């Protein structure tokens, strides 16, 4: 607006300047000169007006420049204000999130303290129960120490009982041998065979083994007799003896129907005595030679152990 007023004022004064610009004799009255002279009163007024207009123009330009500078500074301040506003908004959001997080932490801490308190209470109760139990055990031990025999006395008593049992067993064994030898020698092999089977079924292994040993001496079905004695040693967990009888039986007749069971119990006996390598060989042989048998299924289970 200031610039437009300045232009309007200059347009009104241009005719006056044009008239005043006409040269007089020897340059007198030349208003365009840097040092005009010979001016009339009107020309002096014009010259003074011209100087004032020039000052106004310069001042107007300076003000315009200052105004532009202020606009730029205002724009810069506006950008700073907008940036600060965005930061304030972001800080507000972050503060809200932090507040929510702190609240959640407080809730978790409260829950943790609650659970910890419950655990401490449970442990305390358990300790108290253990203390009561220890007191009861201590009282029981005191009672035992007072009312029962000492450990050394008990061991001595056990040794005496064991010695007596051994003595009785020897007497029974000797008497049974005498009876068995006299009675066994008088029976036929077929009778001994049937009696051995009946003894085995009733789990009278001592009598069954005596009959099968006599059959072996008579060479009556020796492969089967060795197998059965091996079975009874296996059931009694005399694994080394069982292996020996199984081995003899298989060397006498390796196509018997009981061979899968003989091989399986031989392998188990080997495993029980610590011979794992040979036991696995037997298990694998059972699976390969009798794949559809029940013994093969058991062998696979042992191989996976």
C-alpha positions as CSV (number, residue, x, y, z in Angstrom):
1,X,0.0,0.0,0.0
2,X,2.9,2.4,0.8
3,X,4.5,1.6,-2.6
4,X,1.2,2.4,-4.5
5,X,0.9,5.8,-2.7
6,X,4.4,6.6,-3.7
7,X,3.8,5.8,-7.4
8,X,0.6,7.9,-7.4
9,X,2.5,10.9,-5.9
10,X,5.3,10.6,-8.4
11,X,2.8,10.5,-11.3
12,X,1.2,13.8,-10.2
13,X,4.6,15.5,-9.9
14,X,6.1,14.4,-13.2
15,X,4.6,17.2,-15.3
16,X,6.1,19.7,-12.8
17,X,9.5,18.1,-13.1
18,X,9.3,18.0,-16.8
19,X,8.6,21.8,-16.9
20,X,11.3,22.5,-14.5
21,X,13.7,20.4,-16.4
22,X,13.8,22.8,-19.4
23,X,17.3,24.4,-19.4
24,X,17.8,28.1,-19.1
25,X,20.8,30.1,-20.3
26,X,24.2,28.7,-19.2
27,X,22.4,25.9,-17.1
28,X,20.6,28.3,-14.8
29,X,17.4,26.7,-13.5
30,X,18.6,23.2,-14.3
31,X,16.9,21.1,-11.6
32,X,18.6,17.9,-12.7
33,X,22.0,19.3,-11.9
34,X,23.8,18.1,-8.8
35,X,24.2,21.8,-7.8
36,X,21.5,23.8,-9.5
37,X,21.7,27.6,-9.5
38,X,19.8,30.6,-10.7
39,X,16.6,29.1,-9.5
40,X,13.4,31.0,-9.2
41,X,11.3,30.8,-6.1
42,X,9.1,28.3,-7.7
43,X,12.1,26.2,-8.9
44,X,13.5,26.2,-5.4
45,X,10.2,24.9,-4.1
46,X,10.2,22.2,-6.8
47,X,13.8,21.3,-5.9
48,X,13.0,21.0,-2.3
49,X,10.0,18.9,-3.0
50,X,12.1,16.7,-5.3
51,X,14.6,16.2,-2.5
52,X,11.8,15.3,0.0
53,X,10.3,12.9,-2.4
54,X,13.7,11.2,-2.9
55,X,14.0,10.9,0.9
56,X,10.5,9.5,1.1
57,X,11.3,7.0,-1.7
58,X,14.5,5.8,0.0
59,X,12.8,5.5,3.4
60,X,9.9,3.6,1.8
61,X,12.4,1.2,0.2
62,X,14.1,0.7,3.5
63,X,10.8,0.1,5.2
64,X,9.9,-2.4,2.5
65,X,13.2,-4.2,3.0
66,X,12.7,-4.2,6.8
67,X,9.1,-5.5,6.2
68,X,10.4,-8.4,4.1
69,X,13.0,-9.2,6.7
70,X,10.3,-9.2,9.4
71,X,8.1,-11.4,7.2
72,X,11.0,-13.9,6.9
73,X,11.7,-13.8,10.6
74,X,8.0,-14.3,11.3
75,X,8.0,-17.3,8.9
76,X,11.0,-18.7,10.8
77,X,9.4,-18.2,14.1
78,X,6.2,-19.8,12.8
79,X,8.2,-22.9,11.8
80,X,9.9,-23.0,15.2
81,X,6.5,-22.6,16.9
82,X,5.0,-25.5,14.7
83,X,8.0,-27.7,15.5
84,X,7.7,-26.9,19.2
85,X,4.0,-27.7,19.0
86,X,4.7,-31.1,17.4
87,X,7.3,-31.9,20.0
88,X,4.9,-30.9,22.7
89,X,2.2,-33.2,21.2
90,X,4.6,-36.1,20.9
91,X,5.9,-35.5,24.5
92,X,2.3,-35.6,25.7
93,X,1.7,-38.9,23.9
94,X,5.0,-40.4,25.3
95,X,4.1,-39.2,28.7
96,X,0.8,-40.9,28.5
97,X,2.4,-44.1,27.3
98,X,5.0,-43.9,30.1
99,X,2.3,-43.4,32.6
100,X,0.4,-46.4,31.4
101,X,3.6,-48.5,31.4
102,X,4.4,-47.4,35.0
103,X,0.9,-48.3,36.0
104,X,1.3,-51.7,34.4
105,X,4.6,-52.3,36.1
106,X,3.1,-51.4,39.5
107,X,0.3,-53.9,38.8
108,X,2.9,-56.6,37.9
109,X,4.9,-55.8,40.9
110,X,1.9,-56.0,43.1
111,X,1.0,-59.4,41.6
112,X,4.6,-60.7,41.9
113,X,4.7,-59.6,45.6
114,X,1.4,-61.3,46.2
115,X,2.6,-64.6,44.6
116,X,5.9,-64.3,46.5
117,X,4.0,-63.9,49.7
118,X,1.9,-67.0,49.0
119,X,5.0,-69.0,48.2
120,X,6.7,-67.9,51.4
121,X,3.6,-68.8,53.4
122,X,3.4,-72.2,51.8
123,X,7.1,-72.9,52.4
124,X,6.7,-71.7,56.0
125,X,3.9,-74.2,56.5
126,X,5.8,-77.0,54.8
127,X,8.8,-76.3,57.1
128,X,6.6,-76.4,60.1
129,X,5.2,-79.8,59.0
130,X,8.7,-81.1,58.4
131,X,9.7,-80.0,61.9
132,X,6.7,-81.8,63.4
133,X,7.5,-84.9,61.3
134,X,11.2,-84.8,62.4
135,X,10.1,-84.6,66.0
136,X,7.9,-87.6,65.6
137,X,10.6,-89.6,63.8
138,X,13.1,-88.6,66.6
139,X,10.6,-89.9,69.2
140,X,10.1,-93.1,67.3
141,X,13.9,-93.6,67.1
142,X,14.2,-93.1,70.8
143,X,11.5,-95.7,71.4
144,X,13.1,-98.2,69.1
145,X,16.5,-97.7,70.8
146,X,14.9,-98.3,74.2
147,X,12.6,-101.2,73.4
148,X,14.3,-103.1,70.5
149,X,17.6,-105.0,70.1
150,X,20.7,-103.2,69.0
151,X,22.0,-103.4,65.5
152,X,24.9,-105.7,66.5
153,X,22.5,-108.0,68.4
154,X,20.2,-108.1,65.4
155,X,23.1,-108.9,63.1
156,X,24.2,-111.7,65.4
157,X,20.7,-113.1,65.4
158,X,20.5,-113.0,61.6
159,X,23.8,-114.8,61.3
160,X,22.6,-117.5,63.7
161,X,19.3,-117.9,61.7
162,X,21.2,-118.1,58.4
163,X,23.6,-120.7,59.7
164,X,20.7,-122.8,60.9
165,X,18.9,-122.5,57.6
166,X,22.1,-123.6,55.8
167,X,22.4,-126.6,58.1
168,X,18.8,-127.6,57.6
169,X,19.0,-127.1,53.8
170,X,22.1,-129.4,53.7
171,X,20.2,-132.1,55.7
172,X,17.2,-131.8,53.4
173,X,19.3,-131.9,50.3
174,X,21.2,-135.0,51.4
175,X,18.0,-136.8,52.4
176,X,16.2,-135.8,49.2
177,X,19.2,-137.0,47.1
178,X,19.1,-140.4,48.8
179,X,15.4,-140.7,48.3
180,X,15.5,-139.3,44.7
181,X,18.4,-141.5,43.6
182,X,16.8,-144.6,44.9
183,X,13.3,-143.8,43.5
184,X,14.5,-142.3,40.2
185,X,16.7,-145.2,39.3
186,X,13.7,-147.5,39.5
187,X,11.5,-145.5,37.2
188,X,11.3,-145.6,33.4
189,X,12.5,-142.7,31.3
190,X,9.0,-142.0,30.0
191,X,7.7,-141.9,33.6
192,X,10.6,-139.6,34.7
193,X,9.8,-137.3,31.6
194,X,6.2,-137.0,32.5
195,X,6.9,-136.4,36.2
196,X,9.5,-133.7,35.3
197,X,6.8,-131.9,33.2
198,X,4.3,-132.1,36.1
199,X,7.0,-130.9,38.6
200,X,7.8,-128.0,36.3
201,X,4.1,-127.0,35.9
202,X,3.8,-126.9,39.7
203,X,7.1,-125.0,40.0
204,X,8.7,-127.8,41.9
205,X,11.9,-126.9,40.1
206,X,14.3,-129.0,42.3
207,X,12.4,-132.2,41.6
208,X,12.0,-131.3,37.9
209,X,15.8,-130.6,37.5
210,X,16.6,-133.9,39.2
211,X,14.4,-135.8,36.7
212,X,15.8,-134.0,33.7
213,X,19.4,-134.6,34.9
214,X,18.7,-138.3,35.1
215,X,17.1,-138.2,31.6
216,X,20.3,-136.5,30.3
217,X,22.4,-139.4,31.8
218,X,20.1,-141.9,30.1
219,X,20.4,-139.8,26.9
220,X,16.6,-139.6,26.7
221,X,15.6,-136.5,24.8
222,X,18.8,-134.7,26.1
223,X,18.3,-131.5,24.0
224,X,14.9,-130.9,25.5
225,X,16.2,-131.8,29.0
226,X,19.0,-129.3,28.7
227,X,16.6,-126.7,27.5
228,X,14.2,-127.2,30.4
229,X,17.0,-127.1,33.0
230,X,18.1,-123.9,31.4
231,X,14.6,-122.5,31.6
232,X,14.4,-123.3,35.4
233,X,17.8,-121.7,36.0
234,X,16.5,-118.7,34.0
235,X,13.4,-118.4,36.2
236,X,15.6,-118.6,39.3
237,X,17.8,-115.8,37.8
238,X,20.8,-118.1,37.6
239,X,21.7,-116.6,34.3
240,X,25.2,-118.1,33.8
241,X,23.9,-121.6,34.4
242,X,20.9,-121.0,32.1
243,X,23.3,-119.9,29.3
244,X,25.3,-123.0,29.6
245,X,22.3,-125.4,29.4
246,X,20.8,-123.4,26.5
247,X,24.0,-123.6,24.6
248,X,24.2,-127.4,25.1
249,X,20.6,-127.8,24.0
250,X,21.0,-125.8,20.8
251,X,24.2,-127.8,19.9
252,X,22.2,-131.1,20.2
253,X,19.2,-130.0,18.2
254,X,18.9,-126.5,16.7
255,X,15.7,-127.1,14.8
256,X,13.4,-127.6,17.8
257,X,10.2,-125.7,18.1
258,X,11.4,-124.0,21.3
259,X,14.4,-122.5,19.6
260,X,13.0,-118.9,19.4
261,X,12.3,-118.9,23.2
262,X,15.7,-120.5,23.9
263,X,17.5,-117.8,21.9
264,X,15.5,-115.0,23.5
265,X,16.2,-116.2,27.1
266,X,19.8,-116.8,26.1
267,X,20.1,-113.1,25.0
268,X,18.3,-111.8,28.1
269,X,20.6,-113.9,30.3
270,X,23.6,-112.4,28.5
271,X,22.3,-108.9,29.0
272,X,21.7,-109.6,32.7
273,X,25.3,-110.8,33.1
274,X,26.6,-107.7,31.3
275,X,27.4,-109.2,27.9
276,X,25.5,-106.6,26.0
277,X,27.3,-107.1,22.7
278,X,26.5,-110.8,22.4
279,X,23.0,-110.2,23.7
280,X,22.3,-107.8,20.9
281,X,23.7,-110.3,18.3
282,X,21.2,-112.9,19.6
283,X,18.3,-110.3,19.6
284,X,19.1,-109.4,15.9
285,X,19.3,-113.1,15.0
286,X,15.9,-113.8,16.5
287,X,14.4,-110.9,14.4
288,X,16.1,-112.1,11.2
289,X,15.4,-115.8,11.6
290,X,11.9,-115.8,13.3
291,X,10.5,-112.4,12.1
292,X,6.8,-113.3,12.7
293,X,7.3,-114.8,16.2
294,X,6.3,-113.3,19.5
295,X,10.0,-113.6,20.5
296,X,11.0,-111.4,17.6
297,X,8.7,-108.6,18.9
298,X,10.3,-108.9,22.3
299,X,13.7,-108.8,20.8
300,X,12.9,-105.6,19.0
301,X,11.9,-104.0,22.2
302,X,15.2,-105.1,23.9
303,X,17.2,-103.7,20.9
304,X,15.5,-100.3,21.4
305,X,16.5,-100.1,25.0
